Amino acid sequence: MRAMADPATLSGRLTRFARVGANLGGFAAGVAATRAAGRPLDDPRNAQELRRVLGGLKGPVMKIAQVLGNIPDAVPPEYASELAKLQADAPPMGPAFVRRRMTGELGPDWQAHFADFPLEAAAAASLGQVHKARLASGQTVAVKLQYPDMGSAVEADLGQMDLLLSIFRRIDRSIDTSEIRDEIAARLREELDYDRERRHLSLYREILADRPEVRVPAPINALCTPRLLTMEWVEGCKLLGLRDAPLEVRNRLARALFLAWYQPLYRYGVIHGDPHLGNYTVADAEAGIINLLDFGCVRIFPPHFLTGVNELFHAIETADDDRAAHAFELWGFRNLTREIRNTILVWAKFLYGPLLDDRVRPIDLEGRPGEYGRATAFRVHQELRRLGTVTIPAEFVFMDRAAVGLGGVFIQLGAELNWSQMFRELIAGFDEAGLAARQARALARSGLASAPAGG
């Protein structure tokens, strides 16, 4: 039995909008009052208050705030550092809700599929929760069950994201966030579709099949619906529990993480857009094997975007301004003046820095995991304030988030690798037509052939 996705009902949306809006509306009123009293909008105390307000909420709005906080230049720097501290989670459903939801997805005889199905969640997140169950065949599986009325919650919280962004625009007009907003909305709506996530699982199993250091769980197709995802259970421990392991162990794990994220990107034009620590575990520390989890947020890029990624790398490497200008156009930036382009290049040189430095080194020579990239992003942001408004293209959002998020993990691991060598191996012989062909084959095999170029 395959259930239909929850509609984003008007009543559910209004209820959620009122609850979340009361919190954010109160914050906006408080900011206006403190501004009238002489406190500037970008005062760090306002940013701390926003984190406090959001910290009392659960569900999609937390995920939205967390994403905004991890995208350099999406919001003013004072707010970015506070939003990045948020954790997207939600209270788990009780047993009665779980029974009702499982009946809705698999029918009244749903328990016949399982030898054991604990009604208590093994893990809870922003959109759903995971149960560790055992099938009638004896196989242990992870059953990811979406919370009720998530369609309504997402649509209501996207409306509150517009309120947040309107507040940020009053503080700083240097960044046009319209494409960022649309990109986050598109990916978040996709995360509600567990059938699409099932196909993402198949896609990643296809494109990482030659990487034994990365394990991707197999979906159990017969027990999947648009709101229920059943996959094999993969055992693993938390990555940061190995921060004190020998350097060679930490380096092997960092290499596996690098390949898990960037082989799909540079060879297939696909990226896992959520580098949250909960989305990977360590299967075998000594062998350097990781489990890659949670494939709701996956971005599929048009092949020409990856041409732009490689072109910008070579433009920085050779100090070729014309090549850099062309690369930015391929990335989706439009009508950049030379001054604005040179300012954005400061950020690009930061991201590409370890990839250009052909030696064994930490990812960040300063080694500050919680602040990775923030100092550079702040300088760039301040200069853009002076120069004018820049529209950040949609394609930039989740690639940038992954780079910054993974960089912070590499710092926390204390990994020291030749990042340049690993990167050059991935892009060796890059050819846009070849990437397009590989992407098309992988999408077809995973059932995503009809996916639009943007994901």
C-alpha positions as CSV (number, residue, x, y, z in Angstrom):
1,M,0.0,0.0,0.0
2,R,1.4,3.4,-1.0
3,A,0.0,6.4,0.8
4,M,-0.4,9.8,-0.7
5,A,1.6,12.8,0.6
6,D,-0.1,15.0,3.2
7,P,-1.6,18.1,1.7
8,A,-0.5,21.4,3.1
9,T,-3.9,22.1,4.6
10,L,-5.0,25.7,5.1
11,S,-6.1,25.1,8.7
12,G,-2.9,23.4,9.6
13,R,-0.8,26.1,7.9
14,L,-2.7,28.9,9.7
15,T,-2.3,27.1,13.1
16,R,1.4,26.7,12.6
17,F,1.8,30.2,11.2
18,A,0.1,31.7,14.2
19,R,2.3,29.8,16.7
20,V,5.6,30.5,15.0
21,G,4.6,33.9,13.9
22,A,3.9,35.0,17.5
23,N,7.5,34.2,18.5
24,L,9.1,35.9,15.5
25,G,6.6,38.8,15.5
26,G,7.5,39.4,19.1
27,F,11.2,39.4,18.2
28,A,10.6,41.9,15.3
29,A,8.6,44.2,17.6
30,G,11.4,44.0,20.2
31,V,14.0,44.9,17.6
32,A,12.0,47.9,16.5
33,A,11.7,49.1,20.1
34,T,15.4,48.8,20.8
35,R,16.2,50.5,17.6
36,A,13.9,53.4,18.6
37,A,15.9,53.5,21.9
38,G,19.1,53.9,19.9
39,R,20.4,50.3,19.6
40,P,21.4,49.5,16.0
41,L,19.7,46.6,14.1
42,D,23.0,44.7,13.8
43,D,23.7,44.8,17.5
44,P,24.9,41.3,18.6
45,R,22.3,41.4,21.4
46,N,19.6,41.3,18.8
47,A,21.2,38.3,17.2
48,Q,21.4,36.5,20.5
49,E,17.7,37.3,21.2
50,L,16.7,35.8,17.9
51,R,18.6,32.6,18.7
52,R,16.8,32.5,22.0
53,V,13.4,32.9,20.4
54,L,14.1,30.3,17.7
55,G,15.5,27.9,20.2
56,G,12.1,27.5,21.8
57,L,10.6,26.4,18.5
58,K,10.7,23.0,16.8
59,G,10.3,21.6,13.3
60,P,11.1,23.1,9.9
61,V,11.7,26.7,11.1
62,M,14.7,25.5,13.1
63,K,16.1,23.7,10.0
64,I,15.6,26.9,7.9
65,A,17.4,29.0,10.5
66,Q,20.2,26.5,10.8
67,V,20.7,26.5,7.0
68,L,20.6,30.3,6.8
69,G,23.3,30.4,9.6
70,N,25.6,28.2,7.6
71,I,25.5,30.0,4.3
72,P,28.1,32.8,4.3
73,D,26.5,36.1,3.2
74,A,22.9,34.8,3.5
75,V,22.3,36.9,6.6
76,P,24.3,39.5,8.4
77,P,27.5,38.1,10.1
78,E,26.3,38.9,13.7
79,Y,23.2,36.7,13.0
80,A,24.9,34.0,11.1
81,S,27.1,33.0,14.0
82,E,24.1,32.8,16.3
83,L,21.8,30.9,13.9
84,A,24.6,28.3,13.2
85,K,24.4,27.3,16.9
86,L,20.8,26.1,16.6
87,Q,20.0,22.4,16.4
88,A,17.2,21.3,14.2
89,D,15.2,18.7,16.2
90,A,11.7,18.0,17.3
91,P,10.0,15.9,20.1
92,P,9.3,12.3,19.1
93,M,5.8,11.0,18.5
94,G,4.3,8.9,21.2
95,P,3.2,5.2,20.6
96,A,-0.4,6.1,19.7
97,F,0.8,8.5,17.0
98,V,3.3,6.0,15.6
99,R,0.7,3.3,15.3
100,R,-1.7,5.7,13.5
101,R,1.0,6.9,11.2
102,M,2.2,3.4,10.3
103,T,-1.4,2.3,9.6
104,G,-1.8,5.3,7.4
105,E,1.3,4.4,5.4
106,L,1.3,0.6,5.2
107,G,-2.3,-0.3,6.1
108,P,-3.9,-1.9,9.1
109,D,-1.8,-5.0,8.8
110,W,1.5,-3.1,8.8
111,Q,2.9,-5.0,11.8
112,A,2.9,-8.2,9.7
113,H,6.0,-6.9,7.8
114,F,8.0,-6.8,11.0
115,A,9.2,-9.3,13.5
116,D,9.9,-6.4,15.9
117,F,8.9,-2.7,15.7
118,P,9.7,-0.7,18.8
119,L,7.3,2.2,19.1
120,E,9.9,4.4,20.7
121,A,12.1,6.3,18.3
122,A,15.8,5.6,18.0
123,A,16.3,9.1,16.7
124,A,14.2,12.2,16.1
125,A,14.9,15.1,13.8
126,S,13.1,18.2,12.3
127,L,10.7,16.4,9.9
128,G,10.5,12.9,11.1
129,Q,11.8,10.2,13.4
130,V,13.7,6.9,12.9
131,H,12.8,3.5,14.4
132,K,15.2,0.6,14.6
133,A,13.1,-2.4,13.6
134,R,13.5,-6.0,12.4
135,L,11.7,-7.4,9.4
136,A,9.9,-10.7,9.3
137,S,13.0,-11.9,7.3
138,G,15.2,-11.1,10.2
139,Q,16.9,-8.1,8.6
140,T,17.5,-5.0,10.8
141,V,16.2,-1.8,9.2
142,A,15.8,1.9,9.9
143,V,12.2,3.1,9.4
144,K,12.0,6.8,8.9
145,L,8.5,8.1,9.6
146,Q,7.4,11.6,8.8
147,Y,5.6,13.6,11.5
148,P,2.0,14.4,10.8
149,D,1.0,17.7,9.0
150,M,4.6,18.4,7.9
151,G,3.3,19.9,4.7
152,S,1.4,22.5,6.6
153,A,4.3,23.2,8.9
154,V,6.8,23.6,6.1
155,E,4.6,26.1,4.2
156,A,3.9,28.1,7.3
157,D,7.5,28.2,8.3
158,L,8.6,29.2,4.8
159,G,6.3,32.2,5.3
160,Q,8.2,33.0,8.6
161,M,11.5,32.7,6.7
162,D,10.2,35.6,4.6
163,L,9.7,37.6,7.8
164,L,13.2,36.8,8.9
165,L,14.7,37.8,5.6
166,S,12.7,41.1,5.6
167,I,14.3,41.9,9.0
168,F,17.7,41.1,7.7
169,R,17.2,43.3,4.6
170,R,16.5,46.2,6.9
171,I,19.9,45.6,8.5
172,D,21.9,45.0,5.4
173,R,20.9,45.4,1.7
174,S,24.2,44.2,0.2
175,I,22.9,40.7,-0.4
176,D,19.8,40.0,-2.5
177,T,18.5,36.8,-0.8
178,S,15.6,36.1,-3.3
179,E,17.4,33.2,-5.0
180,I,18.6,31.9,-1.6
181,R,15.1,31.9,-0.3
182,D,13.7,30.0,-3.3
183,E,16.5,27.5,-3.2
184,I,15.9,26.7,0.5
185,A,12.2,26.4,-0.1
186,A,12.6,24.0,-3.0
187,R,15.0,21.7,-1.1
188,L,12.9,21.8,2.0
189,R,9.7,20.8,0.0
190,E,11.7,18.0,-1.6
191,E,12.7,16.7,1.9
192,L,9.0,16.0,2.5
193,D,9.0,13.5,-0.3
194,Y,10.5,10.3,1.1
195,D,10.0,8.6,-2.2
196,R,12.4,11.1,-3.8
197,E,14.8,10.4,-0.9
198,R,14.6,6.7,-1.7
199,R,15.7,7.5,-5.2
200,H,18.5,9.7,-3.8
201,L,19.7,6.6,-1.9
202,S,19.8,4.6,-5.1
203,L,21.6,7.4,-6.9
204,Y,24.3,7.6,-4.2
205,R,24.7,3.8,-4.2
206,E,25.3,4.1,-7.9
207,I,27.8,6.9,-7.9
208,L,29.8,5.7,-4.9
209,A,29.8,2.0,-5.8
210,D,33.6,2.2,-6.4
211,R,34.3,3.7,-3.0
212,P,34.4,1.0,-0.3
213,E,35.3,3.6,2.3
214,V,31.7,5.0,2.0
215,R,28.7,3.0,2.8
216,V,25.2,4.0,1.7
217,P,22.2,2.0,3.1
218,A,20.0,0.2,0.6
219,P,16.3,1.1,0.5
220,I,13.6,-1.6,1.1
221,N,11.4,-0.5,-1.8
222,A,8.4,-2.5,-0.8
223,L,8.1,-0.7,2.5
224,C,8.5,2.9,1.3
225,T,5.9,5.6,0.6
226,P,6.1,9.4,0.1
227,R,6.1,9.7,4.0
228,L,7.8,6.5,5.0
229,L,11.3,5.4,4.1
230,T,12.6,2.0,5.1
231,M,16.3,1.1,4.6
232,E,18.9,-1.2,5.9
233,W,20.2,-0.4,9.3
234,V,23.9,0.5,9.3
235,E,25.9,0.3,12.5
236,G,28.3,3.1,13.4
237,C,29.6,5.4,16.1
238,K,29.7,9.2,16.2
239,L,32.6,10.8,14.3
240,L,33.6,13.3,16.9
241,G,34.0,10.5,19.4
242,L,37.3,9.8,17.5
243,R,38.8,13.3,17.9
244,D,41.6,11.7,20.1
245,A,42.2,8.8,17.8
246,P,45.7,8.5,16.2
247,L,46.3,11.0,13.4
248,E,46.4,8.4,10.7
249,V,42.9,7.2,11.7
250,R,41.5,10.7,11.7
251,N,43.1,11.3,8.3
252,R,41.5,8.2,6.8
253,L,38.1,9.3,8.0
254,A,38.6,12.8,6.7
255,R,39.5,11.4,3.3
256,A,36.4,9.2,3.2
257,L,34.3,12.2,4.1
258,F,36.0,14.3,1.4
259,L,35.3,11.6,-1.2
260,A,31.7,11.0,0.0
261,W,30.8,14.6,-0.7
262,Y,33.0,15.6,-3.6
263,Q,33.2,12.6,-5.9
264,P,29.4,12.9,-6.5
265,L,29.9,16.7,-7.1
266,Y,32.9,16.8,-9.4
267,R,32.1,13.6,-11.4
268,Y,28.3,13.6,-11.4
269,G,27.2,17.2,-10.6
270,V,25.4,16.0,-7.5
271,I,25.9,17.1,-3.9
272,H,24.6,16.0,-0.5
273,G,23.5,19.5,0.8
274,D,23.4,18.8,4.5
275,P,26.9,18.2,6.2
276,H,25.3,18.0,9.6
277,L,27.2,15.7,12.0
278,G,24.2,13.5,12.4
279,N,24.3,12.6,8.7
280,Y,27.3,10.3,8.9
281,T,28.7,7.8,11.3
282,V,31.9,5.7,11.5
283,A,31.5,2.1,10.5
284,D,35.2,1.1,10.9
285,A,37.6,3.7,12.3
286,E,40.8,1.7,11.6
287,A,39.8,1.0,8.0
288,G,38.5,4.6,7.5
289,I,35.0,3.5,6.5
290,I,32.0,5.9,7.1
291,N,28.2,5.5,6.7
292,L,26.6,8.4,4.8
293,L,23.0,9.0,5.9
294,D,19.9,11.1,5.4
295,F,19.5,11.9,1.7
296,G,16.6,14.3,1.8
297,C,18.7,17.4,0.8
298,V,20.4,16.5,-2.5
299,R,21.1,19.1,-5.1
300,I,21.5,18.1,-8.8
301,F,23.5,20.7,-10.8
302,P,23.4,21.4,-14.5
303,P,26.7,20.2,-16.0
304,H,27.8,23.8,-17.0
305,F,27.8,24.8,-13.4
306,L,30.6,22.2,-12.7
307,T,32.5,23.7,-15.7
308,G,32.3,27.0,-13.8
309,V,33.6,25.4,-10.6
310,N,36.6,24.0,-12.4
311,E,37.1,27.2,-14.4
312,L,37.2,29.3,-11.3
313,F,39.8,27.0,-9.7
314,H,42.1,27.3,-12.7
315,A,41.4,31.1,-13.0
316,I,42.6,31.6,-9.4
317,E,45.5,29.2,-10.0
318,T,46.7,31.3,-13.0
319,A,45.5,34.7,-11.8
320,D,43.4,35.0,-15.0
321,D,40.8,37.7,-14.4
322,D,38.9,37.1,-17.7
323,R,38.6,33.4,-16.9
324,A,37.3,34.2,-13.4
325,A,34.7,36.5,-14.9
326,H,33.5,33.8,-17.2
327,A,33.5,31.3,-14.4
328,F,31.3,33.5,-12.2
329,E,28.8,33.8,-15.1
330,L,28.7,30.0,-15.4
331,W,28.0,29.9,-11.6
332,G,25.0,32.1,-12.2
333,F,26.3,35.5,-11.0
334,R,25.1,38.4,-13.3
335,N,26.2,41.9,-14.0
336,L,29.2,42.0,-11.6
337,T,31.3,45.0,-11.6
338,R,35.1,44.4,-11.5
339,E,35.2,45.6,-7.9
340,I,32.4,43.3,-6.8
341,R,33.9,40.4,-8.7
342,N,37.2,41.0,-7.0
343,T,35.5,41.1,-3.6
344,I,33.7,37.8,-4.2
345,L,37.1,36.4,-5.4
346,V,38.3,36.9,-1.8
347,W,35.8,34.4,-0.6
348,A,36.5,32.0,-3.6
349,K,40.2,32.1,-2.8
350,F,39.4,31.1,0.8
351,L,37.3,28.1,-0.4
352,Y,39.9,27.0,-3.0
353,G,42.9,27.8,-0.8
354,P,43.5,24.3,0.6
355,L,42.9,22.9,-2.9
356,L,45.6,25.0,-4.4
357,D,48.2,24.3,-1.8
358,D,50.0,21.1,-2.9
359,R,51.2,19.8,0.5
360,V,49.9,18.0,3.6
361,R,48.2,20.6,5.8
362,P,45.1,21.2,8.0
363,I,42.1,22.4,6.0
364,D,42.3,25.8,7.8
365,L,45.7,26.9,9.1
366,E,44.1,28.8,12.0
367,G,42.1,25.7,13.0
368,R,38.9,27.3,14.5
369,P,36.0,24.8,13.8
370,G,33.1,27.0,15.0
371,E,34.4,30.0,13.1
372,Y,35.6,28.4,9.9
373,G,35.3,31.0,7.1
374,R,33.5,33.5,9.3
375,A,36.3,36.1,9.4
376,T,36.7,36.0,5.7
377,A,33.0,36.1,5.1
378,F,32.7,39.1,7.4
379,R,35.4,41.0,5.5
380,V,33.7,40.2,2.2
381,H,30.3,41.2,3.6
382,Q,31.6,44.6,4.8
383,E,33.1,45.4,1.4
384,L,29.9,44.4,-0.4
385,R,28.0,46.7,1.8
386,R,30.1,49.5,0.4
387,L,29.9,48.4,-3.2
388,G,26.2,47.6,-3.7
389,T,23.7,44.7,-3.8
390,V,24.7,41.3,-5.1
391,T,22.3,38.5,-5.9
392,I,23.7,35.2,-4.7
393,P,22.7,32.5,-7.3
394,A,20.7,29.5,-6.2
395,E,23.4,27.0,-7.3
396,F,25.9,28.6,-4.8
397,V,23.8,28.0,-1.7
398,F,24.2,24.3,-0.8
399,M,27.6,23.8,-2.4
400,D,28.9,26.7,-0.2
401,R,27.1,25.2,2.8
402,A,28.7,21.8,2.3
403,A,32.2,23.3,1.9
404,V,32.0,25.4,5.1
405,G,30.3,22.6,7.1
406,L,32.8,19.9,6.1
407,G,35.6,22.3,6.7
408,G,34.5,22.7,10.2
409,V,34.4,18.9,10.6
410,F,37.9,18.5,9.2
411,I,39.1,21.0,11.7
412,Q,37.5,19.2,14.6
413,L,39.1,15.9,13.5
414,G,42.4,17.7,13.3
415,A,43.0,16.1,9.9
416,E,46.1,16.9,7.9
417,L,45.9,15.8,4.2
418,N,47.0,16.9,0.8
419,W,43.6,18.3,-0.1
420,S,45.0,19.6,-3.4
421,Q,46.1,16.2,-4.5
422,M,42.7,14.6,-3.7
423,F,40.9,17.4,-5.5
424,R,43.1,17.2,-8.6
425,E,42.5,13.5,-8.8
426,L,38.7,14.1,-8.9
427,I,38.8,16.8,-11.6
428,A,41.5,15.1,-13.7
429,G,40.4,15.0,-17.3
430,F,37.2,17.0,-16.6
431,D,34.9,17.2,-19.5
432,E,31.4,18.7,-19.4
433,A,30.0,16.3,-21.9
434,G,31.4,13.3,-20.1
435,L,29.9,14.5,-16.8
436,A,26.6,15.1,-18.5
437,A,26.6,11.5,-19.8
438,R,27.5,10.0,-16.4
439,Q,24.9,12.2,-14.7
440,A,22.2,11.1,-17.1
441,R,23.0,7.4,-16.7
442,A,23.0,7.6,-12.9
443,L,19.8,9.6,-12.8
444,A,18.1,7.1,-15.1
445,R,19.2,4.1,-13.1
446,S,18.0,5.6,-9.8
447,G,14.6,6.7,-11.2
448,L,15.4,10.4,-11.2
449,A,15.8,10.8,-15.0
450,S,12.8,13.2,-15.0
451,A,14.4,15.4,-12.3
452,P,14.9,19.1,-13.4
453,A,18.4,20.2,-13.9
454,G,18.4,22.1,-10.6
455,G,17.4,19.1,-8.6
